Amino acid sequence: MPKLNRPPKLGRDGDYAAVYTGGKKIRLGRWDSEEAQVNYRRFIAEWAAVGVSADIGTKKTCLLDELAVGFLTWGKGVYGKSDYGNYRTAIETALEIYSGLPVDQFGPKALIVVQNRFVEKGYARQYCNKLTGFVRAIFRWGVIRELVPLAIADALKYVPPLREWQTTARESTPREDVPDEVVEATLPHLLPTIADMVCVQRLAAMRPSEVCNMLVGQIDRSKEVWLYRPVKHKGAWRKHYRTVALGKPEQEILERRMAGKGPDQHVFSPEEALNERWKRDAARRKTKVQPSQVARKEKRAANPKRKSRESYNSNSYCRSITRVIASANKRLPEDQQIPHWTPYQLRHAAVTELTEKDGLDVARAVAGQKSINVTQRYNHADQKIAENTAKKRSKRLGSE
């Protein structure tokens, strides 16, 4: 099945008009007839609407391989890098076993086999269930484009998810909070740009992607409490609106970072961080800078081989922290080692603190989550309450 970047042209097959798509020849009627023109216009309309070739005049069953290529070609411009990669992993695993199988023969039994293959590859149980859901979604996509029978897609719904402790799939380790003292110990080793991102994210309970994508023009500074309204966020596709309230501590950091920037510029810039690293390295340098090195630096600055990104993403932001921790631990004594942590743990810590001090509903609202059940999974306040109660009980019994 070819890449769907341009619509197939109208061709000729003897006395007939035809189009060639997906390795198939589709006849549209007699050449130069009105019927052929009508069918071709309908073909192009369907191609443009659903992103796959219209099956006019053919009864050939779609293969799983064709469904996979069609979906991945369409999904590349729809899904983000993370979701697209997961869809690709799901369907490529299915093709390892069922390549060449017609889609109308892929039933619940086949999906169970694919689900077991996810387990064999060592994926965590939750991720196996997620990938199984992606396979179902691909078949639902095929139903809309009339590539998959509705009965097949419906039947896949009855394959149950893998249950906890009822399968050989490993269980993923729950994400824990990062203690504030660990964050404080890390900040001096970070570049100022990354340190400011960490502080703002922790104070405002933001997702890593939200602090990375923050634009100057998305921050309303007309009131005492600033309001940051990200256009792109995790729940945007559900028509959920996200508003982050920014207090005085966050405002002091952001005001410094936004100075001299336009509304379309990112608050936190990798280019600024790169300049900070150069200045830091220059300050640490013990030998004199040679004129040839200055000339090379000026030449690279005028015509860089690789330009800095406009903004961080969740992965690069995370790497900036984890690499610094690993580097710092090589220099620090054993009793001052910094535990490994990631930006995702900052949000957990913020939600837990809000739950413990202000209640679960306040934590849900600040975190921008619609369901309180989701917030409950994020916070670890119950564990902290139990720990504090145990400490108080120990002190009370010790004083008796």
MOKATA-V511387 format. One record per pair of residues at least 24 apart in sequence whose ideal C-beta (glycine too) atoms are under 10 Angstrom apart, sorted by sequence separation. I is the first residue (numbers start at 0). GAP is how many residues later the second one is. D is the distance in Angstrom with one decimal. If there is no record, write none. Layout:
I,GAP,D ; I,GAP,D
This chain:
11,24,9.8 ; 18,24,6.3 ; 49,24,8.2 ; 50,24,9.3 ; 66,24,8.1 ; 67,24,7.6 ; 89,24,8.0 ; 92,24,5.5 ; 93,24,9.8 ; 110,24,6.3 ; 131,24,8.8 ; 134,24,9.2 ; 177,24,8.7 ; 203,24,7.7 ; 205,24,8.8 ; 208,24,7.0 ; 209,24,8.5 ; 223,24,8.8 ; 225,24,7.5 ; 317,24,5.1 ; 350,24,6.4 ; 353,24,9.8 ; 354,24,4.1 ; 355,24,9.0 ; 356,24,8.9 ; 18,25,9.0 ; 92,25,6.4 ; 95,25,9.7 ; 109,25,9.5 ; 110,25,7.7 ; 208,25,7.2 ; 218,25,9.0 ; 220,25,9.0 ; 224,25,9.7 ; 225,25,5.7 ; 316,25,9.2 ; 317,25,5.6 ; 320,25,9.6 ; 350,25,9.6 ; 353,25,7.7 ; 354,25,8.5 ; 355,25,4.2 ; 9,26,7.8 ; 20,26,8.1 ; 27,26,10.0 ; 50,26,9.1 ; 64,26,9.5 ; 67,26,7.7 ; 68,26,9.9 ; 206,26,7.1 ; 217,26,9.5 ; 219,26,9.4 ; 224,26,8.7 ; 227,26,8.6 ; 316,26,5.8 ; 317,26,7.6 ; 350,26,9.5 ; 351,26,7.5 ; 352,26,8.6 ; 354,26,4.1 ; 355,26,9.2 ; 9,27,8.6 ; 25,27,7.6 ; 28,27,9.4 ; 50,27,9.4 ; 63,27,8.2 ; 66,27,9.7 ; 67,27,6.0 ; 92,27,9.6 ; 131,27,6.8 ; 205,27,9.5 ; 206,27,6.4 ; 218,27,7.3 ; 223,27,9.4 ; 350,27,4.4 ; 351,27,4.5 ; 352,27,9.9 ; 353,27,8.7 ; 354,27,8.7 ; 18,28,9.2 ; 25,28,7.7 ; 27,28,6.4 ; 28,28,8.7 ; 66,28,9.8 ; 89,28,8.2 ; 92,28,7.3 ; 110,28,9.0 ; 131,28,9.6 ; 132,28,8.3 ; 199,28,9.5 ; 225,28,7.4 ; 313,28,9.5 ; 349,28,9.1 ; 350,28,4.8 ; 351,28,4.7 ; 352,28,8.1 ; 355,28,6.1 ; 9,29,9.7 ; 23,29,7.7 ; 25,29,7.3 ; 26,29,8.1 ; 27,29,7.2 ; 88,29,8.8 ; 105,29,9.0 ; 131,29,7.0 ; 225,29,9.4 ; 313,29,7.4 ; 347,29,9.6 ; 348,29,9.8 ; 349,29,9.4 ; 350,29,8.6 ; 351,29,5.2 ; 354,29,9.2 ; 355,29,7.2 ; 9,30,5.1 ; 21,30,8.2 ; 25,30,5.4 ; 26,30,5.4 ; 63,30,6.7 ; 64,30,6.4 ; 92,30,9.4 ; 131,30,8.1 ; 213,30,8.8 ; 220,30,8.0 ; 313,30,8.2 ; 347,30,5.7 ; 348,30,9.5 ; 350,30,8.6 ; 351,30,9.4 ; 354,30,9.8 ; 8,31,9.5 ; 9,31,9.9 ; 20,31,8.9 ; 21,31,5.2 ; 23,31,8.2 ; 25,31,5.8 ; 26,31,8.6 ; 63,31,6.5 ; 67,31,8.9 ; 128,31,9.5 ; 129,31,9.5 ; 218,31,9.9 ; 346,31,7.2 ; 347,31,7.5 ; 348,31,8.6 ; 351,31,8.6 ; 352,31,9.2 ; 7,32,9.5 ; 20,32,4.0 ; 24,32,9.6 ; 25,32,5.8 ; 62,32,10.0 ; 88,32,9.2 ; 128,32,4.4 ; 209,32,7.4 ; 218,32,9.3 ; 347,32,7.0 ; 351,32,6.9 ; 355,32,9.4 ; 6,33,9.7 ; 9,33,8.7 ; 19,33,9.6 ; 20,33,8.6 ; 21,33,9.0 ; 24,33,8.6 ; 63,33,9.7 ; 64,33,9.1 ; 105,33,7.5 ; 127,33,8.4 ; 128,33,5.7 ; 210,33,9.1 ; 220,33,8.9 ; 274,33,9.5 ; 9,34,9.0 ; 18,34,7.9 ; 20,34,9.5 ; 23,34,6.3 ; 25,34,9.8 ; 63,34,5.4 ; 64,34,5.8 ; 88,34,8.8 ; 127,34,5.6 ; 128,34,9.5 ; 209,34,6.7 ; 220,34,8.6 ; 273,34,5.8 ; 7,35,7.9 ; 18,35,8.9 ; 62,35,9.5 ; 63,35,6.8 ; 64,35,6.6 ; 66,35,9.8 ; 67,35,9.9 ; 102,35,9.8 ; 125,35,9.2 ; 206,35,9.0 ; 218,35,6.9 ; 272,35,8.4 ; 6,36,8.2 ; 7,36,8.5 ; 21,36,9.8 ; 23,36,6.4 ; 62,36,8.3 ; 63,36,7.4 ; 64,36,8.6 ; 65,36,9.6 ; 66,36,5.5 ; 102,36,7.3 ; 124,36,8.6 ; 125,36,8.6 ; 205,36,9.4 ; 218,36,10.0 ; 270,36,8.4 ; 271,36,8.9 ; 6,37,5.3 ; 18,37,8.5 ; 22,37,9.7 ; 62,37,6.2 ; 63,37,5.0 ; 65,37,8.3 ; 93,37,9.4 ; 124,37,4.9 ; 206,37,9.6 ; 220,37,9.0 ; 269,37,9.8 ; 270,37,4.2 ; 6,38,9.9 ; 21,38,9.1 ; 62,38,6.9 ; 63,38,7.5 ; 64,38,9.7 ; 88,38,9.2 ; 89,38,10.0 ; 92,38,7.2 ; 123,38,9.8 ; 124,38,8.3 ; 125,38,9.1 ; 205,38,5.9 ; 215,38,8.8 ; 269,38,4.6 ; 270,38,8.3 ; 7,39,7.5 ; 17,39,9.3 ; 62,39,5.9 ; 63,39,5.7 ; 66,39,8.9 ; 102,39,6.4 ; 124,39,6.8 ; 127,39,8.2 ; 204,39,8.1 ; 218,39,7.6 ; 227,39,9.3 ; 268,39,7.6 ; 269,39,5.1 ; 270,39,8.4 ; 272,39,8.3 ; 6,40,5.2 ; 21,40,8.9 ; 60,40,9.9 ; 61,40,7.0 ; 62,40,6.9 ; 89,40,8.4 ; 90,40,9.3 ; 93,40,9.8 ; 102,40,9.9 ; 124,40,9.1 ; 128,40,9.0 ; 203,40,5.3 ; 204,40,9.7 ; 205,40,9.6 ; 213,40,8.1 ; 268,40,8.8 ; 269,40,7.8 ; 270,40,9.9 ; 5,41,9.8 ; 6,41,7.0 ; 15,41,9.9 ; 21,41,9.8 ; 60,41,4.3 ; 61,41,5.2 ; 63,41,8.8 ; 85,41,8.5 ; 88,41,9.9 ; 89,41,4.3 ; 92,41,10.0 ; 93,41,6.0 ; 124,41,9.3 ; 127,41,5.5 ; 203,41,7.2 ; 215,41,8.9 ; 216,41,9.9 ; 268,41,7.4 ; 269,41,7.0 ; 23,42,9.6 ; 59,42,9.3 ; 60,42,7.1 ; 61,42,8.2 ; 62,42,9.9 ; 63,42,6.1 ; 88,42,6.3 ; 89,42,7.6 ; 92,42,8.5 ; 105,42,8.5 ; 109,42,9.9 ; 124,42,6.2 ; 126,42,8.7 ; 127,42,9.6 ; 203,42,6.0 ; 215,42,5.0 ; 268,42,7.1 ; 269,42,5.9 ; 3,43,7.6 ; 22,43,8.5 ; 60,43,6.0 ; 62,43,9.9 ; 89,43,8.4 ; 90,43,7.6 ; 103,43,9.9 ; 118,43,7.4 ; 124,43,9.2 ; 125,43,8.8 ; 126,43,9.7 ; 200,43,10.0 ; 202,43,8.1 ; 203,43,8.1 ; 213,43,9.1 ; 214,43,9.7 ; 215,43,9.9 ; 265,43,9.3 ; 267,43,7.1 ; 268,43,8.5 ; 269,43,9.9 ; 3,44,10.0 ; 21,44,6.3 ; 60,44,8.6 ; 85,44,6.8 ; 86,44,8.8 ; 89,44,3.9 ; 90,44,6.8 ; 93,44,8.5 ; 102,44,6.6 ; 103,44,7.5 ; 106,44,9.3 ; 107,44,9.4 ; 110,44,8.7 ; 114,44,6.9 ; 117,44,8.7 ; 124,44,3.9 ; 125,44,10.0 ; 199,44,9.5 ; 202,44,7.1 ; 205,44,9.5 ; 213,44,9.5 ; 215,44,10.0 ; 216,44,9.5 ; 218,44,9.2 ; 265,44,6.0 ; 266,44,8.9 ; 267,44,6.3 ; 7,45,7.2 ; 85,45,6.6 ; 88,45,8.0 ; 89,45,5.0 ; 102,45,4.9 ; 103,45,5.3 ; 106,45,6.6 ; 110,45,5.4 ; 113,45,9.4 ; 114,45,9.5 ; 123,45,6.7 ; 124,45,6.8 ; 125,45,8.1 ; 126,45,7.2 ; 202,45,9.8 ; 203,45,9.3 ; 215,45,5.0 ; 216,45,7.7 ; 217,45,8.2 ; 264,45,8.2 ; 265,45,4.2 ; 3,46,9.8 ; 6,46,9.2 ; 7,46,10.0 ; 63,46,9.2 ; 87,46,9.1 ; 89,46,9.3 ; 102,46,7.7 ; 105,46,6.5 ; 108,46,9.7 ; 109,46,8.9 ; 110,46,9.9 ; 114,46,8.8 ; 115,46,9.4 ; 122,46,7.1 ; 123,46,5.6 ; 124,46,5.9 ; 125,46,5.6 ; 199,46,7.9 ; 202,46,5.5 ; 203,46,5.7 ; 214,46,9.2 ; 215,46,6.6 ; 216,46,2.9 ; 217,46,9.8 ; 263,46,9.7 ; 264,46,9.3 ; 265,46,8.2 ; 269,46,7.4 ; 3,47,5.6 ; 21,47,8.7 ; 85,47,9.5 ; 86,47,5.1 ; 89,47,8.6 ; 90,47,5.8 ; 103,47,8.5 ; 104,47,8.5 ; 105,47,9.8 ; 107,47,5.3 ; 110,47,9.4 ; 111,47,5.8 ; 114,47,7.0 ; 121,47,8.7 ; 122,47,8.1 ; 123,47,6.7 ; 124,47,7.3 ; 201,47,10.0 ; 202,47,5.1 ; 214,47,9.4 ; 215,47,5.2 ; 216,47,6.1 ; 269,47,9.6 ; 272,47,7.6 ; 3,48,6.9 ; 21,48,8.2 ; 85,48,5.8 ; 86,48,8.9 ; 89,48,7.2 ; 103,48,5.8 ; 106,48,5.6 ; 107,48,6.2 ; 110,48,4.8 ; 111,48,9.2 ; 118,48,6.6 ; 119,48,8.9 ; 120,48,10.0 ; 121,48,7.1 ; 123,48,3.9 ; 201,48,9.7 ; 214,48,6.9 ; 215,48,7.6 ; 216,48,8.4 ; 218,48,7.7 ; 3,49,7.9 ; 102,49,6.5 ; 105,49,9.4 ; 106,49,7.6 ; 107,49,8.8 ; 109,49,9.5 ; 118,49,6.1 ; 119,49,9.4 ; 122,49,9.3 ; 123,49,8.9 ; 199,49,8.6 ; 200,49,9.5 ; 214,49,6.4 ; 215,49,5.6 ; 217,49,9.0 ; 267,49,8.7 ; 86,50,7.6 ; 101,50,9.9 ; 102,50,9.3 ; 105,50,8.1 ; 107,50,5.8 ; 108,50,8.9 ; 118,50,4.5 ; 198,50,7.6 ; 199,50,5.2 ; 202,50,8.5 ; 203,50,10.0 ; 214,50,6.9 ; 215,50,7.8 ; 269,50,9.0 ; 0,51,8.4 ; 1,51,9.0 ; 82,51,8.4 ; 86,51,6.8 ; 106,51,9.9 ; 107,51,5.1 ; 115,51,9.2 ; 117,51,7.8 ; 118,51,8.7 ; 198,51,7.8 ; 199,51,9.7 ; 214,51,6.0 ; 215,51,6.1 ; 0,52,8.0 ; 106,52,9.4 ; 107,52,9.8 ; 114,52,9.4 ; 115,52,9.2 ; 213,52,6.6 ; 214,52,7.0 ; 115,53,9.3 ; 198,53,9.7 ; 199,53,5.6 ; 212,53,7.4 ; 213,53,4.5 ; 86,54,9.7 ; 114,54,9.3 ; 195,54,9.7 ; 198,54,6.0 ; 199,54,6.8 ; 211,54,8.1 ; 212,54,9.3 ; 213,54,6.7 ; 211,55,9.5 ; 212,55,9.4 ; 195,56,9.9 ; 196,56,9.0 ; 210,56,8.4 ; 211,56,7.0 ; 195,57,4.9 ; 199,57,8.8 ; 210,57,7.1 ; 194,58,9.3 ; 195,58,8.3 ; 211,58,9.8 ; 195,60,7.8 ; 196,60,9.2 ; 0,61,9.3 ; 195,61,6.2 ; 0,62,8.9 ; 74,62,9.7 ; 70,63,9.9 ; 74,63,8.7 ; 0,64,7.5 ; 191,64,9.5 ; 192,64,7.8 ; 0,65,4.7 ; 3,65,8.9 ; 191,65,9.5 ; 0,66,8.9 ; 2,66,8.3 ; 3,66,7.2 ; 70,66,8.8 ; 71,66,8.9 ; 74,66,8.2 ; 0,67,8.8 ; 1,67,8.5 ; 70,67,5.0 ; 73,67,7.6 ; 199,67,8.5 ; 0,68,4.4 ; 4,68,8.2 ; 69,68,9.4 ; 70,68,9.3 ; 199,68,8.4 ; 0,69,6.0 ; 2,69,10.0 ; 3,69,5.0 ; 2,70,5.7 ; 3,70,7.0 ; 67,70,7.3 ; 70,70,5.5 ; 196,70,8.8 ; 1,71,8.8 ; 66,71,6.7 ; 69,71,8.4 ; 70,71,7.3 ; 73,71,8.8 ; 195,71,8.8 ; 196,71,5.2 ; 0,72,8.0 ; 66,72,7.6 ; 69,72,7.7 ; 195,72,6.9 ; 2,73,9.6 ; 63,74,9.4 ; 66,74,8.2 ; 67,74,9.8 ; 70,74,9.1 ; 192,74,9.7 ; 193,74,8.2 ; 63,75,9.6 ; 66,75,5.1 ; 69,75,7.3 ; 192,75,5.6 ; 65,76,9.4 ; 70,76,9.2 ; 192,76,7.1 ; 193,76,9.8 ; 195,76,10.0 ; 196,76,9.3 ; 69,77,7.0 ; 192,77,7.9 ; 195,77,9.9 ; 63,78,9.6 ; 66,78,8.9 ; 192,78,9.4 ; 190,79,10.0 ; 192,79,5.3 ; 193,79,6.4 ; 61,80,7.2 ; 66,80,5.7 ; 191,80,8.4 ; 192,80,4.0 ; 65,81,7.4 ; 66,81,6.8 ; 190,81,8.8 ; 191,81,7.9 ; 192,81,9.1 ; 194,81,9.9 ; 190,82,4.9 ; 192,82,9.2 ; 193,82,9.0 ; 61,83,9.1 ; 189,83,9.5 ; 190,83,8.7 ; 192,83,6.1 ; 61,84,9.0 ; 62,84,9.6 ; 63,84,9.7 ; 190,84,9.6 ; 191,84,5.5 ; 192,84,9.4 ; 61,85,4.3 ; 190,85,4.8 ; 191,85,9.9 ; 60,86,9.2 ; 61,86,7.0 ; 189,86,9.8 ; 190,86,5.9 ; 61,87,9.8 ; 191,87,9.8 ; 60,88,9.5 ; 190,88,9.9 ; 191,88,9.1 ; 51,89,9.4 ; 190,89,7.4 ; 50,90,9.6 ; 51,90,8.7 ; 54,90,9.5 ; 49,91,9.2 ; 53,91,9.1 ; 54,91,7.1 ; 51,92,9.6 ; 52,92,9.2 ; 53,92,8.5 ; 54,92,8.2 ; 51,93,4.8 ; 49,94,6.7 ; 50,94,7.6 ; 51,94,8.7 ; 52,94,9.5 ; 48,95,9.9 ; 49,95,4.6 ; 51,95,6.7 ; 48,96,9.2 ; 49,96,8.4 ; 214,96,8.7 ; 49,97,9.3 ; 213,97,8.4 ; 212,98,6.2 ; 213,98,10.0 ; 45,99,8.6 ; 211,99,5.8 ; 212,99,8.5 ; 45,100,9.0 ; 211,100,4.3 ; 212,100,8.2 ; 210,101,8.4 ; 211,101,5.7 ; 212,101,9.5 ; 211,102,6.3 ; 208,103,9.4 ; 210,103,9.4 ; 211,103,9.6 ; 207,104,8.6 ; 208,104,7.2 ; 209,104,9.6 ; 211,104,8.0 ; 207,105,8.5 ; 208,105,5.1 ; 211,105,5.4 ; 207,106,4.4 ; 210,106,7.6 ; 211,106,9.9 ; 206,107,8.1 ; 207,107,9.0 ; 208,108,8.6 ; 207,109,5.5 ; 207,110,6.8 ; 207,113,9.9 ; 196,115,7.4 ; 200,116,9.0 ; 193,118,8.4 ; 192,119,8.7 ; 197,119,9.1 ; 196,120,6.7 ; 244,120,9.4 ; 244,121,7.3 ; 197,122,9.7 ; 242,122,9.7 ; 243,122,8.4 ; 193,123,7.4 ; 196,123,8.6 ; 197,123,7.2 ; 243,123,9.6 ; 196,124,9.1 ; 243,124,7.2 ; 241,125,9.8 ; 242,125,7.4 ; 193,126,4.9 ; 194,126,9.7 ; 241,126,4.7 ; 81,127,9.9 ; 192,127,8.7 ; 193,127,6.6 ; 240,127,8.8 ; 241,127,9.9 ; 239,128,7.7 ; 79,129,9.5 ; 190,129,7.4 ; 194,129,9.8 ; 239,129,9.2 ; 189,130,7.5 ; 193,130,7.6 ; 239,130,6.2 ; 189,131,6.9 ; 211,131,9.0 ; 188,132,9.5 ; 210,132,7.9 ; 237,132,8.0 ; 190,133,8.0 ; 234,133,7.3 ; 189,134,5.5 ; 207,134,8.3 ; 208,134,9.5 ; 233,134,8.4 ; 234,134,8.3 ; 185,135,7.1 ; 188,135,5.1 ; 189,135,9.2 ; 207,135,4.2 ; 210,135,9.2 ; 232,135,7.5 ; 233,135,9.4 ; 234,135,7.1 ; 188,136,7.5 ; 206,136,8.6 ; 207,136,6.3 ; 210,136,9.8 ; 186,137,10.0 ; 205,137,9.3 ; 206,137,8.2 ; 209,137,9.3 ; 182,138,9.8 ; 185,138,7.2 ; 188,138,7.6 ; 189,138,9.3 ; 207,138,7.9 ; 229,138,9.4 ; 185,139,6.3 ; 188,139,4.4 ; 206,139,9.5 ; 207,139,7.6 ; 184,140,9.5 ; 187,140,8.8 ; 188,140,9.6 ; 205,140,8.4 ; 206,140,6.1 ; 201,141,9.1 ; 204,141,8.3 ; 205,141,6.8 ; 185,142,7.6 ; 188,142,9.2 ; 200,142,6.3 ; 204,142,5.9 ; 181,143,9.4 ; 184,143,8.9 ; 188,143,9.1 ; 200,143,9.9 ; 201,143,9.8 ; 202,143,9.5 ; 203,143,9.6 ; 204,143,9.4 ; 201,144,4.8 ; 204,144,8.8 ; 205,144,8.2 ; 197,145,7.2 ; 200,145,5.2 ; 201,145,8.3 ; 204,145,3.6 ; 196,146,8.0 ; 199,146,9.9 ; 200,146,7.1 ; 203,146,7.6 ; 204,146,6.0 ; 184,147,9.2 ; 198,147,9.5 ; 201,147,6.8 ; 202,147,7.6 ; 204,147,9.9 ; 197,148,6.7 ; 201,148,5.9 ; 204,148,8.5 ; 188,149,7.7 ; 193,149,9.6 ; 196,149,9.7 ; 200,149,8.0 ; 204,149,6.7 ; 184,151,7.7 ; 201,151,9.3 ; 79,152,9.0 ; 184,152,9.4 ; 185,152,5.6 ; 184,153,5.4 ; 185,153,9.3 ; 184,154,9.0 ; 182,155,9.6 ; 185,155,7.6 ; 181,156,6.5 ; 79,157,10.0 ; 181,157,5.6 ; 78,158,9.8 ; 181,158,9.5 ; 182,158,7.6 ; 204,158,7.9 ; 209,158,8.5 ; 77,159,10.0 ; 181,159,6.1 ; 178,160,8.4 ; 205,160,9.7 ; 206,160,8.7 ; 177,161,8.0 ; 204,161,5.2 ; 205,161,8.7 ; 206,161,8.2 ; 177,162,9.5 ; 178,162,8.7 ; 182,162,9.2 ; 203,162,7.9 ; 204,162,5.2 ; 205,162,8.5 ; 177,163,4.1 ; 181,163,9.2 ; 182,163,7.3 ; 203,163,9.7 ; 204,163,8.3 ; 176,164,9.2 ; 177,164,8.0 ; 175,165,8.8 ; 177,165,9.0 ; 177,166,9.1 ; 178,166,9.4 ; 179,166,9.8 ; 182,166,8.0 ; 174,167,8.4 ; 177,167,3.9 ; 181,167,9.6 ; 176,168,6.1 ; 177,168,6.1 ; 174,169,6.1 ; 175,169,6.5 ; 176,169,8.6 ; 177,169,9.7 ; 179,169,7.2 ; 174,170,6.2 ; 176,170,9.4 ; 177,170,7.6 ; 178,170,7.5 ; 176,171,4.9 ; 177,171,5.4 ; 174,172,9.2 ; 175,172,6.9 ; 176,172,4.0 ; 174,173,5.8 ; 175,173,8.8 ; 176,173,8.7 ; 179,173,8.7 ; 204,173,9.4 ; 173,174,9.4 ; 176,174,8.6 ; 176,175,5.3 ; 175,176,9.6 ; 176,176,8.4 ; 176,201,9.5 ; 174,202,9.6 ; 176,202,8.7 ; 173,203,8.7 ; 174,203,8.6 ; 176,203,5.6 ; 175,204,7.0 ; 176,204,9.7 ; 174,205,9.5 ; 173,206,8.7 ; 176,206,9.2 ; 175,207,9.3 ; 176,207,8.6 ; 81,231,9.9 ; 80,232,8.4 ; 81,232,8.4 ; 79,233,9.8 ; 80,233,9.9 ; 81,233,9.0 ; 80,234,8.8
